[in-house]
Structure formats: C-alpha cells, structure tokens
C-alpha cells in the first residue's frame, strides 16, 4: 500500500522549459512539484492545487509574473500563498516592484541551487509558524468563549472588553504586537469559571462566605487551565486570568498583590472588564449610564485601579464609546 506524499507542494511558473527543468532538478527530491508555462495556467493551478509556495517568473508573454502575483493576492483562496519571484531582472527598482506586487522574496537568474533551496525552506518555515500562531489563537479564542456558557456574560461583553483593553494598552505605551496579544488574551480572563459549580455561578442572590471563597478560586483555576507555555500570548493570558481581580491597594485576590506588582495587562483588563460589566444589562441588574460607570472607576483610582491607567481610560473614552456602539448586545 502506497503512503500519502506529505511533502510541501510547489507551483513553478516559467515560459521557458529549460528553466522549469533546472528548478525541477534542484527541488524534486524534497517537494511535490506542479508546473505552469503561462500566467493564466498558473492562476488556475494555484486555485486548484493550493500549493504551499509559488516560484514565479516575471517576464512571460501575455500575462507577466507581476500581474499574476497581483491577481493571486486579490483572490481570497490564493492570497496567503507566498510567491517568490525567479527572474533575470536584477535592478533594485525591479525588486521593489516585485515586493509591492505581493512577492515575499526575489531570486535572480541564473539561479544557485543552494540559494533556491534555502529561500524555499525559509519561507515554508515562516508559513508553518504563521499557521501555528493562527491555530493557537483560534484555540485561545474558543477557550475564552467556553466561560460564557457558565456565566451570565455574553459574547459581546468579551469582544467589547477585549477591544477596550487594546485601546487602553496602546494609549499606555504598548507596541502594536503586545496590544494585539492583549486583545486576544483578554477573552480568557474568566476561563476559570469553567471549574466553578453552576449552583454558585448561576445563583441569583448574594453569595455566602463559603460560596464567595469558592468563586474566587476561578482566578487560580483559569491559570491552571491555561498552564505554562512558551507562547507570549498564552503567558499573558495566564497572567490576566490569575491577576485581573487584584486591586491597586492590595485588597484583591488571589494573592493580594499591590500596585505595580500586579502585571500591567491584568490592571488594564480590570478596568475594561468592570466598565463593560457596569454598562451592560444583566438578568440581575440594569445597565449603568456611561457617566456613572466612569465616575465609579475614577472614584476607585488608587484603590481598586491603577491611577495612571484610570487617567488613560478617561482620555480614551471617545474611542471606547465607538467600540461600545459597534458591538451592541443582540437579543
């Protein structure tokens, strides 16, 4: 019984058969190869075969490689396929045009076997890393949604508070990457509620002392669920889950951390979470007005919340209200 060939698939496009043969000789032992001798066929094969990477000549009759690349990048089904131009055009301006068209790399002819192999391997590894990150992110988002099924919170709450957190983070000095990590980690803040009994989570009245102690365990349970991981995103998610109920004055839980000992992402999420909870309708309460919610947060500056971040939050109210209007509750 033959085994399925799981080697990466490459689409090689060149109108000169000799050039196709050169690349075949260099790559055939490590990859599955598909060939096209014109731009139209290349587009058709890219859609049909979904190669992992495309090696594309530029100077071809009728439809040149630059046009092919632009068309591939305009199609949803092919836009994520990396394109490496393989061409005799070697000027810096030519390379710039290739990158503007959507290419990820540029190899000049006559080609070196070592260069071709190295560039192909590098870009396939980058694709793999992107896929890992996207998969990890999808898992994080789905795990974040799981807590919604245990609580009275809604999907809109999780979306809003995550975007509020990102706005505050950017204004507080986070770079784009770290702010995006916060946006994607924040939905996991209450994932530990999965481990809290429904009788406590859904109790309509006030919790007694024993029930409250059990409820507080959701922070540590959340950290246990997320676990230890090398991913900066998951590390941030763990810190948020564990520490988003700590308070600036040290009166929070689970560890009674105080001031800047509380991770900044947890301090940001605390503000975003409380603001959205106050201004949202719940089965047990009406929504507060924005002014009342902001006034409460300001009054808790230096007690519950980081004073500097409260100032940032107030400064960013216009952007936060735009987010609130964009993701309104649905019946």
N, C-alpha and C positions, 0 to 999 in steps of 0.2 A: 504494500500500500504506500503510495507516494505521500510525502508530507507537504503541507501548505508552505509555499515560499513566503516567508515573512520579511524578507529584505526590503528596505525602503525602495520606493518606485520613483524613478527619474524620467521626466519627459525631456528629450533632447531635440532641439529645433534648429535646423540649418538647411539652406537650399543646396549646399554642396555635399554630395555623397562622401567625398573624401574626408571632410571634416566630421561627419557623422561616424565614419569608421574609426577615426582617431579617438574620438571620445568613447566609442564602444569598447575599443581595446583597453583604454585606461580604466573604465568603470564597470565592465561587465561581470567581474568576479565578485564584486561587493554589493551590486544593486540590480534590481529589475529595471530594464530599460525599455522605454517606448519612444518611437522616433516620428518626427514630422518634418516635411521638406518645404512647407509654406505656412504662412501665418494663420490662414483660415483653418487648416487641418490642426494646427497647434491648439487653437481655441477649442475646437471640437473635442480633441483628445483630452485636454485639460478638464473639461466639464465631465466627460465620460469616465475617464480613468482616475481622476482625482490624485495626481501624483504628489509625492511628498515635497518635490522640488523640481524646478524647471531650469534647464540650461538653454539660453535663448540667443541666437544670432541677431544682430541688429540689421545688417544690410541684406535684405531679402526683397525680391520683386513683389509688386502689388501691395502687400501689407507688410511693412517693415517691423522689426522687433520692438521698437519703441511703441508703435501703435498696438501691437499685440499685448504688450505689458499693460498699457493703459486700459485696454478692453478687459483684460483679466481682472484688473483691480477694481473695475466698475461693476463686476458681477459678484453677487453675494456668494455663489458656490465656489468661486476661484480666487477671491481677493486675498485669502490668507496663505495661498501657496507662494513660498519665496521664489523669486526669479533672480538668477544670476546671468548677467549678460556675458556672452563669449563672443568677442568681436575684434576685428582688425583696427577699429577706431581707438586711438590711444591718447588723444589730447585730453587735457584736464577738463575742458569745456564739454567734450563728449561724455566723459564720466559723470559730470554734474547733471547733464540732461538725462542720462540713464537712471540716476538716483531719483530725480524729480518725477520720472515716469513710473517709479514704484519698484525699481530693482533694489536688491539688498547687497549686491556685490558686482564686480566688474573684472573680468579676466580677459587679457589681450592675447590675440593670436600672434605668432604660433604659440600654442599652449604648452605649458610644462605639466607633465603627469603629476608631479609632486604637488604643484600648486592647485591643480584641479581637484585632486583627492582631498587636500587639506581644506580648501574652501567649501566643498560639498559637505564634508564631515562636520565642519564648524557650524554651518547653517542648519543642518539637520539636528544637531545638538541643541541649538537655540530654539528650534521649533518644539523639540521634546520638552525643554524647560518651560516654554510657554504653556504647553499642554498640561504639564504637571501643576503649574500655578493656577491655570483655569479650573482644573479638576478640584484642586484643594479649595479654591474659592467657592466653587459650587457646593462642596460638602459643608463648608463653614456656613454658607447662607441657608442651606437646608436644615442644618442642626440648629441654627438660630430660630428658624420658623417652628421647630418642634416644640419649643416652650410655649408658643402661642396656644397650643391645644390644651395646655394645662391651666391657663390663666384667663383672665378677662381681658387681656390685652388683645390688640388687633394687629394684622399685618401692616396697616397704615401707621400705627404707632412705631413699629420697628423701623420702617422706612424713614419716617419723619425724624425720629430722634437720631438716627444714624447720619442723616444729612445735616441736622443741626450740629452734631458733633464735628463733622468735617468743616463746616463754616467756622466754628469757634477755633478749631485747631489751626486752620490756615491763618486766621487773624492773630493767633497767639504765636505764630512763627514756625509752624510745621512746614516742611517742604511738601511738594506735591505727592511724592511717593508715600511718605508717612501719613499724610492726611487721607490718602486713598485706603491705606491699610486700616486706619481708624474707621473710616466709613464702612468697611467690610467686616471689621471685627466687632463693632458695636452691637450688631443684632444678636450676638451671643451673650450679652450681659446677663440675661436671666435664664440661661440654658439649664442651670442647676435646679430650677423649679420642676424639672422632669422627675427629680428624686424626692419631691415633697408630696405627701399623701393628698389626694383630692379633697378629703374632708377638711383639710386646712386651707388649701389653695382656694377652694370654692366656698368657704364659709361666709355667709352673708353678713354676719355680725363681727364684733371685735374679737380678736384672738386673745385667749387667756395666756398666762405667763409661759406655760409649757408649750403651747402651740406656737407662740412667738419665737421661743428658742429653736423650735424645730424649723420654722420658716426661715430663720436667719441662716440655717445650715445650707441654704441654696447657693450662697456665695462659694463656700468650700466645695460643695458638690459640683458646681459648674467648673471650678478649676480642675477638679479630678477628672471630669468628663473630657475636657479639652486636653489635659495632660501636658507633658513636656515634649517639645518638638523643636527642631532646628529652624523652622519657618518663623520669620519675624512677625508675620501676620498672626499665626497661632499663639506665639508668645504674647503678643499684645492682647489678643482675645482672652487669654488666660488671666492676665493682669486685670483686665476690665471686669471679668466675671467675679474675680476674687475680691476686688477692692472698690467697686463702684458704690458700696454703701458705707465706706469710711467717710469720716467728716473732718473738716479742716481743724476743728478744735480737739480732735481725738476722741470724741464721744460715739463714733460709729463702730461698725463691726465688719469683719470678724476679728481683726487684730488690734483695733483701737489705734491705728496709725494716725499721726498728726502732721498737719502742714505738708511740706514738700516731701515728706517720707511716703506720702500717697503718690503712686505713679500718676503723671500728669494726664495720661489718657483716661484713667479712671475718674479723675477730678472733672474732666471735660464731660464725660458721659453722665456723671451725676447731675450736672446742670441740665443737659439736654433731656435726660430721662424725666426729671421732675417737672420741667417746663411743659413737656408734652403730656405727661400724665395729668397735670393740673388743668390744662386747657382742653382736655378730651372728655367726652361723655362716657361714663361707666354705668353699669347697672345699679351701682350703689351711690352715684353722685351725678350732679350736673356739671357741665364744663365751666371752669372759671373764665372770667374775661382775661384777655392778654395783659391788661394793665394790672389786674390783681395778682396774676401769676408772676409778672416781672417784679412787682413790689415785694412779694413774698421772698423771691430769690435774692433781691437786693437786701432785704432785712436780715437774711441769713448769711450775708457776706461776712467772712471771718469766723463764722460759727460752723454752719454746715458746709459752705462752699468757699473755694479759693477766691479771695478778694480780687486778685488780678484778673482771674478768668471771669468773674462776675462783671467786671468793667468791660471786658472784651465782649461778653454775651450781650450786654446792653447796647454797646456800639453796633453790634451786628443784627439788631432786632429787625431792620428792614429786610435783610436777606433771609432771616429766619421766618418772617411772616410770608415771604414769597414761597418758601418751601411748604409752609403750613397750608397755603391756599392751593398749591399744586397737588398735594396728596391728602385730599379730604376723605373723611370716612364715607364708606358706602353702606347702604342698608343691606 
